[in-house]
């Protein structure tokens, strides 16, 4: 009888252990214009912590706006800079509209996809203060009431929220976000990027546009940024934002935060295959890389296109996997930065 009891208990314990391990992954889901592909305008990514906190990174132009059914619950909205392909001066006409290389879009002015989504989802705006204030005013126009500072509990933003709110932060600063009834918080840090942050003129008020048009100018909404997110399972993700090479990739992302996963923006105006590979191989040295913002039809049939800029970068990355950010394809990462599902 004693032997029978031992054999009955062991498999039950093993199943429970596997279930706990599975629950500790961070789910990362890109939202692009064409399902299963990495396309020209794709930027948006959703991160879901094991505690249920859901973060939208750079809504951009590859969503249909606040009514995009793929979004689900969004607790936090991040925005790296004010360029149209990130703030979302345009939005998809419809999912799958146009081609992967040239998706069909319509204007999202005067509000932007970022403001539409934050307003619809009662999300906290975690971004540099000038950007947060600009988006907050757009949300006020949508909702007809002011966007106020996020309420804090022991310095944490506790979600879900009952209204969109401001959680602006300066470069180098952090915000912590915690799901209600949980003890652990997700830490979000704003880190430097080497780029610019001029807002599309279509998103400005008419008086502001008229004052700027004669000189073909726009406004800068604070410094550009990236993010480092420390999730509750130990995963530490460096979101580069649009950036050229800079020393803080090593001193901040690698040395201080010890980022073990990078989502790399690979826009041709900021970085090329050689410099992007150097950032990964020598400066940040993560366990794995998610490739996004490629400004081309980076894949076909879910596979990286031979001869593409994307392929040129991947060929130069040494000793670590590079996963294209395929729209709608949820990837799961453990605390060590290893993909456990969906890659």
Secondary structure, DSSP 8 states (H G I E B T S, - for coil): -HHHHHHHHHHHHHHHHHHHHHHT-EEEEE--SSTTS--TT---EEEE-TTS-EEEE--TTSS--TT-TT-----EEE-----HHHHTSEEESSTT-B-SSSB-EEE-TTT-HHHHHHHHHT-EEESBHHHHHHHHHHHHHHHSS---B--EETTEEEES-SS-EE--B-TT-EEEEEETT-S--EEEEEEE-SS--B--GGGS-HHHHHHHHTTT---B-S--EEEEEE-TTS-EEEE--S----THIIIIIIIIT---EEEEE--TTT--HHHHHHIIIIII--SEEEEE--SS--EETTEE-TTSHHHHHHHH--SSEEEE--TT-EEEE-TTS-EEE--
